């Protein structure tokens, strides 16, 4: 069980680290509308252009890593335990959200940056690329928040299992059934018995 949590945490942290790297470009365009400068848009587009030209080997490695994390969460969810249903159920939903956002929003948008026009810092940014650039930054942020939520769920699951383990280790003191008969007789009773004997 612990190794499954470790795999999920490692994969999620790896993907989160990749998204944090995108902050180089995303920070230039998020929450700055309508004051986004064309210079910032060109910088972000140049970064996305590098991503769009990523070698196929890296894409396959990234896909394999995502499948490993998703498969491990589903495997853990399949145990049917109450803790798994709560924590892994939430993790599965968030993980599925990240995969869906990337497949349906991010991946189809990246090819738009393959052929950037020749530009300088004073060149007007193409209006057709503007919405794509802003959408990529927003989608990366959504995925980052969702992956952080998975880490929170897994940390909560570890804490709950750790707490249960501590409670199970505590010794249970049962009250013996004949506790009253084992008690020492009262002092007055002992004296009365001695008087009757004499």
Secondary structure, DSSP 8 states (H G I E B T S, - for coil): -HHHHHHHHHHHHHHHHHHHHTHHHHTTTTT-TT---HHHHHHHHHHHHHHHT--HHHHHHHHHHHHHHHHHHHHHHTT--HHIIIIIHHHHHHHHHHHHHIIIIIHHHHGGGSS-----TTS---HHHHHHHHHHHHHHHHHHHHHHHHHHHHHHHHHHHHHHHHHHHS------TTTTTTS---HHHHHHHHHHH-
